[in-house]
Structure formats: structure tokens, C-alpha cells
């Protein structure tokens, strides 16, 4: 999992845990149910007593154990997390189904965890957050997950899961966070995802998905992030993506998309647009315009865009952009020298003329301006 995604996931889990655990445990006993404690010790023993579970000491109360949370008046275990556990090997351990009050179960960056998701996990119907990420788990996403109707967060990213994106996910009406990225999922994006009206985060990148970007995603009125990058999607970028009221991040990088970018993307609420490594054509200058007051980050590199960059009145909100490996011509806009960009790459185009306020760029890597027609100044040769 990417570091930024891991941070967002950890924050999400913390917020959900605070909402559903702290609210039920205030003023209640801070001790762990004896039966649950014995179950956890059996799980530890089944895993070979790994050092990552050294805090699971039979002589201490299990409410004090690392990444174990207890709630309700009986002190039942409500959440377990196995995080960065290099010494846990083999399949998901048994006995987890003997913890009937679990609302959170997380395996995060447990690289030696293997095998399929076992059927007995299906008994944990009270789960609100469920994560298996950064493992060697194989097989298809099991149908019993469709019965987890209380789920708010489902993360099965960075495993070796195969098969289609299952249609039974449409039964998870409360889901707000769905991450199935970095697996080996095939087929198209199923229309049942349109039923997830509470969804705010949709991450399906780095799979083997095919077909077109479906129109039914426009029904996800609450979604703020859609990431379909690194698949084999074809066709054009839909116009509706620029009209989704809460959408701030769209990533369609590394697909087989073609045609022009819809004008609606330049009049949207999008802050981050990633369209690089496709077969897109035409004019993308409107993405950068000052009228686009929300835009922060644009990646359109490795496409076939061809337009004059000279008169683009760059938005002051831009923090960075990459337009490299296109056929963009003209000079750099005057406002470029006023921007406080953190990163930029405009190499391998047909740009010409002086770099505005080139003194600011004297110490940057000249490669970000290289292989253009006749750019000069800054880290490049002096203008004549």
C-alpha cells in the first residue's frame, strides 16, 4: 500500500474506532472478558507465539494489550489489529469467530499471511471496519462479505485476490470506504456499486479491470475520491465526472483512454486530476486556467495533447503539475514565474522562449525543462 493511503486508512480506522468503541465504553469497567482473553491466547498460540504479539501476556488484562480494544459492560473484545507483523505466517488464524462482539478486524502489512479468506470470518456479522491489506492472500472475494451489512470501511488492497469485483458488494449500503486496489481483479466495474450511496472513497486501481468508465458512477453523490488507475479501461472520459458535487480527486492514470478531456473537468470541484499515461488528445489548457479555483495538482503527462500553452492564465492554487511527453507548444505563461509550485515537469514538448522568473529555477534539475524546442533561462542555457 502506498504510504499516503496507509496514513489515510490508519486515520479512518482511528476515527471509526473512537466513534463506535469509546462511545460505548465511557464509565464502564476497563477489563477484558475472560472467555475473550482465552480466545486471544489460543489465537496467539496458533500463530506460534510471535514476538509481534508479545504484549498478549496471560498475566495482564487483555484490554491493555497492543491493538486490542474492549467495550460494552462485559468487557468484550470489539477490535483487533495485526499491524506490521513480519513474523505472522500462514493462513488467517482460527478462533476469530469466537469473538462475537468484534466490530473491527484488521490485518495491515502482514506480508506472510497467505491462503484464502476463511469461511468462518462470515460469522462476524457485527463488523464495522474490516481490513486485509499488504498480505499474500489469494482466491476470490468471498460471498459471505455481502452479509456484513454494518460495514462502513472495507479494505482488501495489496493482496493477490482474483476474480471479478463481486456484485454482492452492492448489499453493503452503509459502506463509505471501499479499497480493492493492487490485486488481480478482472472484468468490468459492476453496476451494483451505484447502490453504495454513502460511498465517499472508491479505490479500484492496479487491477486488471477492462471496459469503459461506467456512467452509473455518477449516482455516487457523496464520493470525493475515485481511483481507477492502472487498469485496462478504454473509451472516453465521461462528462459527468466534472459535475459530481463532492468529487475532489480523480485518478485515471495508466489506462487506454482516448479522445479529448471533457470541458466539465475545468469547471468542477476537483483539486487533483491524474490522467497521465493514456492516449488522450486535444486541448487540456482549460484545466490550468485561473477560473479553476479548486485545482491543486494536475498530471496529464504521456499523452498526445497538442495546444498552445502561451496564453493560459494559470490558477494561483496550483501546487504542481506534470505536462511532460506531449506535443504542447508556445511559451510558458507569464504567471508561471509567480507560482509557488512544489513540483513541475514540462519536458519532452515543443515549448519555446524564456522561463519566466528563471532565477527561481536556477538550482532545480534542468531535466524538468529538457527536450523542448527552445526553452532558455533558469537552469538551461541563457536566453540570447
C-alpha positions as CSV (number, residue, x, y, z in Angstrom):
1,X,0.0,0.0,0.0
2,X,1.2,3.5,-0.8
3,X,2.3,5.5,2.3
4,X,-0.3,8.2,1.8
5,X,-3.0,5.5,1.5
6,X,-1.8,3.8,4.6
7,X,-1.9,7.1,6.6
8,X,-5.5,7.8,5.4
9,X,-6.6,4.2,6.3
10,X,-5.0,4.4,9.8
11,X,-6.7,7.7,10.4
12,X,-10.0,6.3,9.2
13,X,-9.8,3.3,11.4
14,X,-8.9,5.5,14.4
15,X,-11.9,7.8,13.8
16,X,-14.3,4.9,13.4
17,X,-12.9,3.1,16.5
18,X,-13.4,6.3,18.5
19,X,-17.0,6.6,17.3
20,X,-18.1,3.0,17.9
21,X,-15.9,2.0,20.9
22,X,-15.3,5.0,23.1
23,X,-18.9,6.0,23.0
24,X,-19.9,2.6,24.4
25,X,-17.2,2.2,27.0
26,X,-17.3,5.5,28.9
27,X,-17.9,4.9,32.5
28,X,-17.8,1.1,32.1
29,X,-15.3,-1.4,33.5
30,X,-11.9,-1.4,31.8
31,X,-11.3,-5.2,31.9
32,X,-11.5,-7.8,29.2
33,X,-13.9,-10.7,29.2
34,X,-12.2,-13.9,30.4
35,X,-13.6,-16.0,27.6
36,X,-12.4,-13.5,25.0
37,X,-9.0,-13.3,26.7
38,X,-8.6,-17.1,26.4
39,X,-9.6,-17.0,22.8
40,X,-7.0,-14.4,22.0
41,X,-4.3,-16.5,23.8
42,X,-5.4,-19.5,21.6
43,X,-5.0,-17.4,18.5
44,X,-1.6,-16.3,19.7
45,X,-0.6,-19.9,20.3
46,X,-1.9,-21.0,16.9
47,X,0.3,-18.3,15.3
48,X,3.4,-19.7,17.1
49,X,3.6,-17.1,19.8
50,X,5.1,-14.4,17.5
51,X,7.1,-11.6,19.1
52,X,4.7,-9.0,17.5
53,X,2.1,-10.3,20.0
54,X,4.4,-10.1,23.0
55,X,2.0,-7.7,24.8
56,X,-0.6,-10.5,24.8
57,X,0.6,-11.6,28.2
58,X,-1.7,-14.0,30.1
59,X,-0.7,-12.3,33.4
60,X,-2.1,-8.9,32.3
61,X,-5.6,-7.7,31.4
62,X,-6.2,-8.0,27.6
63,X,-7.7,-4.5,27.5
64,X,-4.1,-3.3,27.9
65,X,-2.7,-5.4,25.0
66,X,-1.4,-3.7,21.9
67,X,-4.1,-3.1,19.2
68,X,-6.8,-4.9,21.2
69,X,-9.9,-2.9,22.2
70,X,-12.6,-3.8,24.6
71,X,-16.1,-2.3,25.0
72,X,-19.6,-2.8,26.5
73,X,-20.3,-3.7,30.1
74,X,-19.0,-7.2,29.8
75,X,-15.6,-6.1,28.6
76,X,-15.9,-8.0,25.3
77,X,-13.2,-7.6,22.7
78,X,-14.5,-5.3,20.0
79,X,-11.5,-4.7,17.8
80,X,-8.2,-6.5,16.9
81,X,-5.4,-5.2,14.6
82,X,-2.4,-7.1,13.4
83,X,-0.1,-4.3,12.0
84,X,3.4,-4.6,10.5
85,X,3.7,-8.2,11.8
86,X,6.5,-9.8,9.8
87,X,6.6,-12.9,12.0
88,X,3.0,-14.0,11.4
89,X,3.0,-16.7,8.8
90,X,0.4,-18.9,7.1
91,X,-3.4,-18.6,6.9
92,X,-5.7,-16.3,8.9
93,X,-5.9,-18.0,12.3
94,X,-9.0,-19.8,13.6
95,X,-11.0,-18.9,16.7
96,X,-11.7,-15.3,15.5
97,X,-15.3,-16.3,15.1
98,X,-15.4,-17.0,18.9
99,X,-15.2,-13.2,19.4
100,X,-18.8,-12.4,18.7
101,X,-18.6,-8.7,19.6
102,X,-15.9,-7.8,17.1
103,X,-16.7,-4.6,15.2
104,X,-13.2,-4.1,13.9
105,X,-10.7,-6.7,12.4
106,X,-7.6,-5.5,10.7
107,X,-4.5,-7.3,9.1
108,X,-2.3,-4.5,7.8
109,X,1.1,-5.2,6.2
110,X,1.3,-8.8,7.4
111,X,3.3,-9.9,4.3
112,X,3.5,-13.6,5.1
113,X,-0.2,-14.1,5.7
114,X,-1.5,-16.5,3.0
115,X,-4.3,-18.6,1.8
116,X,-8.0,-17.6,1.2
117,X,-10.2,-15.6,3.5
118,X,-11.7,-18.4,5.6
119,X,-15.5,-19.1,5.7
120,X,-15.7,-18.7,9.5
121,X,-15.0,-15.0,9.1
122,X,-18.5,-14.8,7.8
123,X,-19.8,-15.3,11.3
124,X,-18.5,-11.8,12.3
125,X,-21.6,-10.0,11.1
126,X,-21.2,-7.1,13.5
127,X,-18.0,-5.9,11.8
128,X,-18.0,-2.2,11.0
129,X,-14.4,-2.0,9.7
130,X,-12.6,-4.9,8.0
131,X,-9.1,-4.7,6.6
132,X,-6.8,-7.2,5.0
133,X,-4.1,-5.2,3.2
134,X,-0.5,-6.0,2.3
135,X,-0.6,-9.8,2.5
136,X,-0.3,-12.8,0.2
137,X,-3.9,-13.8,0.5
138,X,-5.3,-15.5,-2.6
139,X,-8.7,-16.6,-4.0
140,X,-11.8,-14.6,-4.8
141,X,-13.5,-12.1,-2.5
142,X,-15.9,-14.5,-0.6
143,X,-19.7,-14.1,-1.0
144,X,-20.2,-14.0,2.8
145,X,-19.0,-10.4,2.8
146,X,-22.3,-9.5,1.4
147,X,-23.8,-10.3,4.8
148,X,-21.6,-7.7,6.5
149,X,-24.4,-5.1,6.3
150,X,-22.9,-3.0,9.1
151,X,-19.6,-2.4,7.3
152,X,-18.5,1.2,6.9
153,X,-15.0,0.5,5.8
154,X,-13.8,-2.4,3.6
155,X,-10.1,-2.5,2.6
156,X,-8.8,-5.6,0.7
157,X,-6.0,-3.8,-1.0
158,X,-2.5,-5.1,-1.9
159,X,-3.1,-8.8,-1.8
160,X,-3.3,-11.4,-4.6
161,X,-7.1,-11.7,-4.8
162,X,-8.6,-12.8,-8.2
163,X,-11.9,-12.9,-9.9
164,X,-14.4,-10.1,-10.6
165,X,-15.4,-7.2,-8.4
166,X,-18.3,-9.0,-6.8
167,X,-21.8,-7.9,-7.3
168,X,-22.8,-8.7,-3.7
169,X,-20.8,-5.6,-2.6
170,X,-24.0,-3.7,-3.6
171,X,-25.6,-5.1,-0.4
172,X,-23.3,-3.1,1.8
173,X,-25.5,0.0,1.9
174,X,-23.6,1.7,4.8
175,X,-20.2,1.5,3.1
176,X,-18.3,4.8,2.9
177,X,-14.8,3.5,2.2
178,X,-14.0,0.7,-0.4
179,X,-10.4,-0.2,-1.4
180,X,-9.8,-3.2,-3.6
181,X,-6.6,-1.8,-5.2
182,X,-3.5,-3.7,-6.1
183,X,-5.0,-7.1,-6.6
184,X,-5.6,-9.2,-9.8
185,X,-9.3,-8.5,-10.2
186,X,-10.7,-8.8,-13.7
187,X,-13.8,-7.9,-15.6
188,X,-15.7,-4.6,-15.6
189,X,-16.7,-2.2,-12.8
190,X,-20.0,-3.7,-11.7
191,X,-23.2,-1.5,-11.9
192,X,-24.2,-2.6,-8.3
193,X,-21.6,-0.1,-6.9
194,X,-24.1,2.6,-7.8
195,X,-26.2,1.3,-4.9
196,X,-23.5,2.4,-2.4
197,X,-24.9,5.8,-2.0
198,X,-23.0,6.5,1.2
199,X,-19.6,5.9,-0.5
200,X,-17.0,8.6,-0.2
201,X,-13.9,6.8,-1.2
202,X,-13.7,4.3,-4.2
203,X,-10.3,2.8,-4.9
204,X,-10.0,0.1,-7.6
205,X,-6.6,0.9,-9.0
206,X,-3.8,-1.5,-10.0
207,X,-6.0,-4.4,-11.1
208,X,-6.9,-5.9,-14.5
209,X,-10.2,-4.3,-15.0
210,X,-11.4,-3.6,-18.5
211,X,-14.3,-1.9,-20.4
212,X,-15.4,1.7,-20.2
213,X,-15.7,4.0,-17.3
214,X,-19.3,3.3,-16.4
215,X,-22.0,6.0,-16.3
216,X,-23.6,4.7,-13.2
217,X,-20.7,6.1,-11.1
218,X,-22.5,9.5,-11.5
219,X,-25.0,8.2,-8.9
220,X,-22.4,8.3,-6.1
221,X,-23.3,11.8,-5.0
222,X,-21.2,11.6,-1.8
223,X,-18.0,10.3,-3.3
224,X,-14.9,12.5,-3.0
225,X,-12.2,10.2,-4.4
226,X,-12.4,7.9,-7.4
227,X,-9.2,6.0,-8.4
228,X,-9.4,3.6,-11.4
229,X,-5.7,4.0,-12.3
230,X,-3.5,1.2,-13.7
231,X,-6.2,-0.9,-15.3
232,X,-7.1,-1.6,-18.9
233,X,-10.1,0.8,-19.2
234,X,-10.9,2.1,-22.7
235,X,-13.0,4.8,-24.3
236,X,-13.5,8.4,-23.4
237,X,-13.6,10.2,-20.0
238,X,-17.3,10.8,-19.1
239,X,-18.6,14.3,-18.9
240,X,-20.4,13.6,-15.6
241,X,-17.1,13.4,-13.7
242,X,-17.0,17.2,-13.8
243,X,-20.5,17.6,-12.4
244,X,-20.2,15.4,-9.3
245,X,-20.7,17.8,-6.4
246,X,-18.3,16.3,-3.9
247,X,-15.6,14.8,-6.1
248,X,-12.2,16.3,-5.4
249,X,-9.8,13.6,-6.6
250,X,-9.9,11.6,-9.8
251,X,-7.2,9.3,-11.0
252,X,-7.5,7.5,-14.3
253,X,-3.7,7.1,-15.0
254,X,-2.2,4.2,-16.8
255,X,-5.2,3.1,-18.8
256,X,-6.1,3.0,-22.5
257,X,-8.4,6.0,-22.5
258,X,-8.6,8.2,-25.7
259,X,-10.2,11.3,-27.1
260,X,-10.4,14.8,-25.6
261,X,-10.9,15.7,-21.9
262,X,-14.5,16.9,-21.2
263,X,-14.7,20.6,-20.6
264,X,-16.6,19.9,-17.4
265,X,-13.4,19.0,-15.6
266,X,-12.2,22.6,-15.9
267,X,-15.3,23.9,-14.1
268,X,-15.5,21.3,-11.4
269,X,-14.6,21.0,-7.7
270,X,-11.6,18.8,-8.5
271,X,-8.4,19.5,-6.6
272,X,-6.4,16.6,-8.1
273,X,-6.6,15.3,-11.6
274,X,-4.4,12.4,-12.8
275,X,-4.9,11.4,-16.4
276,X,-1.3,10.5,-17.3
277,X,-0.2,7.5,-19.4
278,X,-3.2,7.3,-21.6
279,X,-4.0,8.1,-25.3
280,X,-5.8,11.4,-24.7
281,X,-5.7,14.1,-27.4
282,X,-6.8,17.7,-28.0
283,X,-6.6,20.8,-25.7
284,X,-6.2,20.4,-22.0
285,X,-5.3,24.0,-21.3
286,X,-8.6,24.8,-19.6
287,X,-7.6,22.6,-16.7
288,X,-4.9,25.1,-15.7
289,X,-6.9,28.3,-16.1
290,X,-7.4,30.7,-13.2
291,X,-11.1,30.2,-13.4
292,X,-10.5,26.7,-12.0
293,X,-10.2,27.9,-8.4
294,X,-10.0,24.5,-6.8
295,X,-7.3,22.8,-8.7
296,X,-4.0,22.0,-6.9
297,X,-2.4,19.1,-8.8
298,X,-2.6,18.1,-12.5
299,X,-0.9,15.2,-14.2
300,X,-1.5,14.9,-18.0
301,X,1.9,13.5,-19.0
302,X,2.5,10.8,-21.5
303,X,-0.5,11.5,-23.7
304,X,-1.0,13.2,-27.2
305,X,-2.1,16.6,-26.1
306,X,-1.4,19.4,-28.6
307,X,-2.2,23.0,-27.6
308,X,-0.7,26.5,-27.2
309,X,0.4,27.0,-23.6
310,X,1.3,30.7,-24.1
311,X,-1.8,32.5,-23.0
312,X,-3.0,30.2,-20.3
313,X,-3.7,32.3,-17.2
314,X,-2.5,29.8,-14.6
315,X,-4.6,29.3,-11.5
316,X,-2.8,30.6,-8.4
317,X,-4.0,27.5,-6.5
318,X,-1.7,25.2,-8.4
319,X,0.9,23.4,-6.3
320,X,2.3,21.2,-9.0
321,X,1.7,19.8,-12.5
322,X,3.2,17.4,-15.0
323,X,2.6,18.0,-18.7
324,X,5.7,16.1,-20.0
325,X,5.8,13.9,-23.0
326,X,3.1,15.6,-25.1
327,X,3.1,17.9,-28.1
328,X,2.4,21.2,-26.2
329,X,3.8,24.3,-27.9
330,X,4.2,28.0,-27.4
331,X,5.9,29.7,-24.5
332,X,5.4,29.3,-20.7
333,X,2.7,31.5,-19.3
334,X,3.8,34.7,-17.6
335,X,2.1,33.7,-14.3
336,X,4.3,30.6,-14.2
337,X,7.1,32.7,-12.6
338,X,4.7,33.8,-9.8
339,X,3.5,30.3,-8.8
340,X,5.0,28.7,-5.7
341,X,4.9,25.2,-7.2
342,X,6.4,22.3,-5.2
343,X,6.9,20.2,-8.3
344,X,6.7,20.7,-12.1
345,X,7.7,18.7,-15.2
346,X,7.2,20.1,-18.7
347,X,9.9,18.1,-20.5
348,X,9.6,16.5,-23.9
349,X,7.2,19.0,-25.5
350,X,7.7,21.8,-28.1
351,X,7.9,24.8,-25.8
352,X,10.0,27.8,-26.6
353,X,11.2,31.1,-25.1
354,X,12.4,32.2,-21.7
355,X,11.4,30.6,-18.4
356,X,9.5,33.4,-16.5
357,X,11.4,34.4,-13.4
358,X,14.1,31.9,-14.3
359,X,16.2,32.9,-11.4
360,X,13.9,31.0,-9.1
361,X,14.7,27.8,-11.0
362,X,18.4,28.0,-11.4
363,X,19.1,25.3,-8.9
364,X,16.4,22.8,-10.0
365,X,17.1,19.7,-12.1
366,X,17.2,21.0,-15.7
367,X,15.5,17.7,-16.7
368,X,12.1,19.2,-15.8
369,X,12.5,21.6,-18.8
370,X,14.6,19.5,-21.1
371,X,13.8,18.2,-24.6
372,X,11.8,21.2,-25.7
373,X,12.1,23.3,-28.8
374,X,13.9,26.3,-27.5
375,X,13.3,27.0,-23.8
376,X,16.0,29.1,-22.2
377,X,17.0,30.7,-18.9
378,X,16.8,29.3,-15.4
379,X,18.8,26.0,-15.2
380,X,19.0,25.9,-19.0
381,X,21.3,27.9,-21.3
382,X,21.0,31.7,-21.1
383,X,18.5,33.4,-23.5
384,X,20.0,35.3,-26.3
